[in-house]
Amino acid sequence: MEATDKQKDNEDLSEDNKIEENKKDLSENNKIEENKKDLSEDNKIEENKKEFSEPKKETLNDKLKGAEDKLLRTMAEMENQRRRFEKERQEAFEFGGFNFAKESLSLLDNIDRATISFKNDPNIKNSKDFEKIVDGIDIVKKDLVSIFKKNGVDPIDCLNKKFDPNFHQAMLEIEDTSKETGIVIQEIQKGYMMKDRLLRPSLVGVAKKREEKVEKTKNDEKNNEKDE
């Protein structure tokens, strides 16, 4: 009986040992699985890092698209440059003589001054050659005006027009009750345009209303005199 009990105890111990060993095996397996999971997570992290850190390799289509974009930008820039050049060329053609025309206006001014001077000089005015001199000056003036007109230089029509600071330069104000305030009633120096650009503004005199004296003060003075 004692031998049988001992044998049973030994069997129980061996069973317990097996259970403990199985537990250990399970715990070892769990650890291995956990390590595998950790390794897989680490691998994913490394792969993500590589994706962000390493630039993507350009495919042939990507390279073709990039080359096409660069070509389109270059062509657009060339077209813009061509348009700018064309505009500058056109402006140079149209307004190349702008400064020359502006300086040449003094010739017309001097011709007008000479004509006025001759007409106001009694000695020249009474001369038998007076009409010939004036006619000769007028011919020169007409030829000069014709040359200006062919090149797009035209005088500004300002008399009886509303004052416009874009084309007129006011030199004085003139009291005139027959005209509205701001109307140009005197042209001191003629202005000119070259096509759509101002070559020289017109120097003008502008109408203003006559300042009416206050009648109330006079009436008050008269009333005071009567009371006295």
PyMOL commands that set and color helices and strands:
alter all, ss='L'
color gray80, all
select helices_A, chain A and resi 2-53+60-95+98-120+122-125+130-150+215-227
alter helices_A, ss='H'
color red, helices_A
select strands_A, chain A and resi 153-155+168-175+184-189+192-194+197-200+202-208
alter strands_A, ss='S'
color yellow, strands_A
deselect
rebuild
show_as cartoon
